[in-house]
């Protein structure tokens, strides 16, 4: 799994068991391969690339994934059944019916000598869906003990059962994507533990402008991408003349407010928080103030690798030819068995 924060590639070696219809999992091994500065620059600067450059990077990134996976498998002395790869999202434009994740499956399969499942979004989008979020089926079947599953990654997204028992999920707001953007103004890659935000003061003018964006008041399935962030959030942040610390405090408040606004509309008692934002104690504090729920922070492996674990699980469901993408989540015309299989 590679997320929108451009931190690195999360690899989780997972084992899944189904007993009496209930799924469980263990993660014997997991690791994050940090991106080199070269790869960070390639991924961040690809949005304006030519068709030739994008095609080259798709294959090059697939080779990169194949190489690091081969090393991980060899050094760990494991024998996986297959590899499930999300790839790295370059474009996500559901309104235009397309989403692009680079990391071609053929070189991964060739280098690892293992079957590879990737491109999980295309089938759903062909059915009119958003192609995202994809983790809710895993939330429902692996983390069903929690009423709400909140992931604080580059984008904050949430998953839960609606009043009728159907799974609902959507992107709430940019999260680390915005916090990291502001932290860069202090020559930092991120705001460690929210220490800078804690020093700042919330600017009500900026907060109101952020909270007034149309996305937050549009009903139905919704997903966000870097394009939306750069089009709507970045100009508001750049236009504001307040300090980076105040911007961080304000953006943190914005994220917490949007999360609180959403969960207040649905029944439930407990909230699971995972993703990098779970390590930001100031952000977690503000979320706790914004919700009237029991907030649960799990062990480190689940915090760091929950999305990678669920993509492995999506691969399991694809191999079994069982539904792994829910129309109730994406807005598609029907559920899907998503994923393209590449044989070595």
KAGI-V476392 format. One record per residue. N is the residue number from 1. PSI is psi as a letter, one per 40 degrees, with the letter a starting at -180 (NA if undefined). OMEGA is omega as a letter, one per 30 degrees, with the letter a starting at -180 (* if undefined). NEAR is the number of other ideal C-beta (glycine too) atoms within 10 Angstrom. Layout:
N|PSI|OMEGA|NEAR + N|PSI|OMEGA|NEAR
//
This chain:
1|h|l|23 + 2|h|a|25 + 3|a|a|22 + 4|e|l|21 + 5|e|l|19 + 6|f|a|19 + 7|d|a|20 + 8|a|a|18 + 9|h|l|25 + 10|h|l|20 + 11|h|l|22 + 12|h|l|23 + 13|h|a|19 + 14|i|l|21 + 15|h|a|12 + 16|i|l|16 + 17|h|l|9 + 18|h|l|11 + 19|h|l|7 + 20|f|l|4 + 21|e|a|6 + 22|h|a|10 + 23|i|l|16 + 24|i|a|11 + 25|i|l|19 + 26|i|l|11 + 27|g|a|17 + 28|d|a|10 + 29|i|l|15 + 30|i|a|17 + 31|i|l|17 + 32|h|l|15 + 33|h|l|18 + 34|i|l|9 + 35|i|l|19 + 36|i|l|11 + 37|d|l|7 + 38|d|a|8 + 39|d|l|19 + 40|d|a|15 + 41|d|l|12 + 42|d|a|20 + 43|d|a|19 + 44|d|a|11 + 45|e|a|11 + 46|e|a|18 + 47|d|l|12 + 48|e|a|6 + 49|i|l|14 + 50|i|l|8 + 51|d|a|7 + 52|d|a|8 + 53|d|l|14 + 54|d|l|15 + 55|d|l|13 + 56|d|a|13 + 57|d|l|21 + 58|d|l|19 + 59|d|a|14 + 60|d|l|17 + 61|d|l|25 + 62|d|l|25 + 63|d|l|16 + 64|d|l|23 + 65|d|l|28 + 66|d|a|25 + 67|d|a|14 + 68|d|l|17 + 69|d|l|21 + 70|d|l|15 + 71|d|a|11 + 72|d|a|19 + 73|d|a|19 + 74|d|a|10 + 75|d|a|10 + 76|e|a|14 + 77|f|l|7 + 78|i|a|11 + 79|g|a|7 + 80|i|l|17 + 81|d|a|10 + 82|i|l|20 + 83|h|l|24 + 84|h|a|26 + 85|h|l|31 + 86|d|a|23 + 87|a|a|24 + 88|h|a|25 + 89|h|l|21 + 90|d|l|20 + 91|h|l|16 + 92|h|a|24 + 93|g|a|15 + 94|d|l|22 + 95|d|l|8 + 96|e|l|9 + 97|f|l|12 + 98|i|l|14 + 99|h|a|22 + 100|h|l|17 + 101|h|l|22 + 102|i|a|24 + 103|g|a|27 + 104|h|a|24 + 105|d|a|23 + 106|d|l|16 + 107|d|l|21 + 108|d|l|29 + 109|d|a|23 + 110|d|a|16 + 111|d|a|19 + 112|e|a|21 + 113|f|a|10 + 114|i|l|20 + 115|i|a|19 + 116|h|l|30 + 117|h|l|26 + 118|a|a|26 + 119|g|a|21 + 120|e|a|26 + 121|d|a|28 + 122|d|a|18 + 123|d|l|19 + 124|d|a|28 + 125|d|l|23 + 126|d|l|15 + 127|e|l|18 + 128|e|a|14 + 129|i|l|26 + 130|e|a|26 + 131|e|a|28 + 132|i|f|28 + 133|i|a|26 + 134|e|a|26 + 135|e|a|26 + 136|d|l|26 + 137|d|l|24 + 138|d|l|24 + 139|d|a|27 + 140|d|a|19 + 141|d|a|20 + 142|d|a|20 + 143|f|a|21 + 144|e|l|13 + 145|e|a|8 + 146|h|a|20 + 147|d|l|17 + 148|h|l|24 + 149|h|a|25 + 150|h|l|28 + 151|h|l|29 + 152|g|l|25 + 153|a|l|23 + 154|d|l|26 + 155|h|l|28 + 156|h|l|27 + 157|i|a|27 + 158|i|a|23 + 159|h|a|24 + 160|i|l|21 + 161|h|l|19 + 162|a|a|11 + 163|d|a|8 + 164|e|l|7 + 165|e|l|7 + 166|i|a|12 + 167|h|l|18 + 168|i|l|17 + 169|i|l|26 + 170|i|l|20 + 171|h|a|23 + 172|d|a|22 + 173|i|l|26 + 174|i|a|30 + 175|c|a|31 + 176|d|l|25 + 177|d|l|23 + 178|d|a|25 + 179|d|l|27 + 180|d|l|20 + 181|d|l|18 + 182|d|a|26 + 183|d|l|20 + 184|d|l|12 + 185|e|l|15 + 186|e|a|12 + 187|f|l|7 + 188|i|l|14 + 189|d|l|12 + 190|i|l|19 + 191|g|a|26 + 192|h|l|11 + 193|e|a|14 + 194|f|a|23 + 195|d|l|14 + 196|d|l|25 + 197|d|a|26 + 198|d|l|18 + 199|e|a|14 + 200|i|l|23 + 201|i|a|11 + 202|h|l|17 + 203|h|a|20 + 204|d|l|10 + 205|d|l|10 + 206|d|a|22 + 207|d|a|16 + 208|d|l|11 + 209|d|l|19 + 210|d|a|25 + 211|e|a|15 + 212|e|a|10 + 213|i|a|16 + 214|d|a|7 + 215|d|a|15 + 216|e|a|16 + 217|e|l|8 + 218|h|a|9 + 219|i|l|5 + 220|i|a|7 + 221|h|a|20 + 222|i|l|19 + 223|i|a|26 + 224|i|l|26 + 225|i|a|22 + 226|d|a|20 + 227|d|a|12 + 228|d|l|19 + 229|d|a|19 + 230|d|a|14 + 231|d|a|10 + 232|d|a|16 + 233|d|a|21 + 234|d|l|15 + 235|d|l|11 + 236|d|l|18 + 237|d|a|20 + 238|d|a|11 + 239|d|a|9 + 240|h|a|17 + 241|e|a|9 + 242|i|a|17 + 243|i|l|17 + 244|d|l|20 + 245|d|l|19 + 246|d|l|20 + 247|d|l|27 + 248|d|l|27 + 249|d|a|27 + 250|d|a|26 + 251|d|l|29 + 252|d|l|28 + 253|d|l|23 + 254|d|l|26 + 255|d|a|26 + 256|d|l|23 + 257|d|a|19 + 258|d|l|21 + 259|d|l|25 + 260|d|l|17 + 261|d|a|15 + 262|d|a|20 + 263|d|l|21 + 264|e|a|11 + 265|e|a|6 + 266|i|l|14 + 267|i|l|10 + 268|i|a|14 + 269|d|a|10 + 270|i|a|12 + 271|h|l|22 + 272|h|l|24 + 273|h|l|23 + 274|a|a|24 + 275|i|a|23 + 276|d|a|21 + 277|e|l|25 + 278|e|l|25 + 279|e|l|17 + 280|g|a|26 + 281|d|l|13 + 282|d|l|20 + 283|d|l|30 + 284|d|l|19 + 285|d|a|15 + 286|d|l|24 + 287|d|l|26 + 288|d|l|16 + 289|d|a|12 + 290|e|a|19 + 291|i|l|20 + 292|f|a|10 + 293|i|l|19 + 294|h|a|13 + 295|h|a|16 + 296|h|l|16 + 297|h|a|15 + 298|a|l|15 + 299|i|a|7 + 300|d|a|11 + 301|d|l|15 + 302|d|l|17 + 303|d|a|19 + 304|d|a|22 + 305|e|a|23 + 306|d|a|27 + 307|d|l|23 + 308|d|l|26 + 309|d|a|27 + 310|d|l|29 + 311|d|l|28 + 312|d|l|26 + 313|d|l|21 + 314|d|l|23 + 315|d|l|25 + 316|d|a|21 + 317|d|l|22 + 318|d|l|22 + 319|d|l|17 + 320|e|a|11 + 321|f|l|8 + 322|i|a|11 + 323|h|l|15 + 324|e|l|29 + 325|h|a|29 + 326|h|l|23 + 327|d|l|19 + 328|d|a|17 + 329|d|a|27 + 330|e|a|28 + 331|e|l|18 + 332|i|a|21 + 333|d|l|12 + 334|i|l|13 + 335|i|a|19 + 336|i|l|24 + 337|g|a|15 + 338|i|l|26 + 339|h|l|25 + 340|h|a|13 + 341|h|l|15 + 342|h|l|21 + 343|i|a|11 + 344|NA|*|14
//
